[in-house]
Amino acid sequence: MADEKQIALYNITSVVLSPGPANSVLAQINFEGAAQGLGKILATETFVVGKSTTYSQCAMVYADNGDILTYTSQGTYEIIGPFKWRRQGIGRVSDGRTLAVGGEMDLIARTFTSKYSSNE
């Protein structure tokens, strides 16, 4: 049974742009924050810049119980306003949990709010 939606709040610490395949541009967005039920998180999401395309994420999770976990996810995102992106995808924690994730980034305010639920 799925858990109710949990909230994660992050601060964007940097945005790095680099050339991607087929003349695309990749945006690597680094952020840090806390996620309910998981702990402190340091992460990087990589986006293929465009109106609506894909992203991938990798993260280190410092769990509330002291464990260090890893996390990966992938999915799609769309632009919803000037410098505002919405994304959704599926993530996997190294402890075996699979999470449905969604959230919104504000690149000017340097914030990222995410909601997630577990399939456990």
C-alpha positions in Angstrom: 0.0 0.0 0.0 1.3 3.4 -0.9 2.2 5.9 1.8 0.5 9.3 1.8 2.4 12.1 0.1 5.5 13.3 1.9 7.1 16.7 1.3 10.8 17.6 0.6 12.1 21.1 0.6 15.4 22.0 -1.2 17.6 24.9 -1.9 19.2 25.0 -5.3 22.9 25.5 -4.8 24.1 25.7 -8.4 23.1 25.3 -12.0 25.7 24.1 -14.5 25.1 24.2 -18.2 27.0 22.0 -20.7 26.7 20.7 -24.3 24.6 17.7 -24.7 24.0 15.2 -27.6 22.6 16.4 -30.9 23.3 20.1 -30.2 21.2 20.0 -27.0 22.1 21.7 -23.7 22.2 19.9 -20.4 21.3 21.7 -17.2 22.8 20.1 -14.0 20.9 21.5 -11.0 22.5 20.8 -7.6 20.4 21.1 -4.5 20.3 20.2 -0.8 17.6 19.9 1.8 15.4 17.6 3.9 12.8 15.1 3.0 10.2 13.8 5.5 10.9 10.2 6.4 14.2 10.1 4.5 16.5 12.6 6.0 19.1 15.1 4.6 19.7 15.0 0.9 22.4 16.2 -1.5 21.5 15.7 -5.1 22.0 16.6 -8.7 19.3 16.5 -11.4 20.3 16.6 -15.0 17.8 18.0 -17.5 17.9 18.1 -21.3 16.9 21.8 -21.7 13.7 22.2 -23.7 10.0 22.9 -23.3 9.1 19.4 -22.2 11.7 16.6 -22.0 13.6 14.3 -19.6 15.6 14.4 -16.4 17.6 12.0 -14.3 18.7 12.4 -10.6 21.3 10.9 -8.3 21.5 11.7 -4.6 23.1 10.9 -1.3 20.6 10.5 1.6 21.7 10.9 5.2 18.8 9.0 6.8 17.2 10.1 10.0 18.6 6.8 11.6 22.2 7.6 10.6 22.4 5.3 7.5 23.8 6.7 4.3 21.6 5.7 1.3 21.8 6.4 -2.4 18.9 7.5 -4.6 18.3 7.6 -8.3 15.3 8.7 -10.3 14.2 9.6 -13.8 11.2 11.0 -15.5 9.9 14.0 -17.5 9.6 17.7 -16.8 7.8 20.7 -18.4 8.2 24.4 -18.3 5.3 26.0 -16.4 6.4 29.6 -16.4 9.5 31.8 -16.6 12.3 29.9 -14.9 9.7 27.5 -13.4 9.8 23.8 -14.1 7.5 20.9 -13.0 8.7 17.3 -13.0 7.5 13.8 -12.3 9.1 10.5 -12.2 10.0 7.3 -10.4 12.9 6.9 -7.9 14.6 4.1 -6.2 16.3 4.2 -2.8 19.2 1.8 -2.1 17.2 0.3 0.8 14.7 -1.1 -1.8 12.0 1.5 -1.7 10.5 2.8 -4.9 9.0 6.3 -4.9 6.6 8.2 -7.1 8.0 11.7 -7.2 6.8 15.1 -8.4 7.7 18.7 -7.8 8.3 22.2 -8.9 11.5 24.2 -9.2 11.8 28.0 -9.2 15.2 28.7 -10.7 15.1 32.4 -9.8 14.0 31.9 -6.1 16.5 28.9 -6.1 13.9 26.6 -4.5 12.6 23.2 -5.2 9.5 21.6 -3.5 8.9 17.9 -4.1 6.2 15.5 -3.1 6.7 11.8 -3.0 5.0 8.5 -2.0 6.3 5.0 -1.5 4.9 1.9 -3.1 5.7 0.0 0.2 
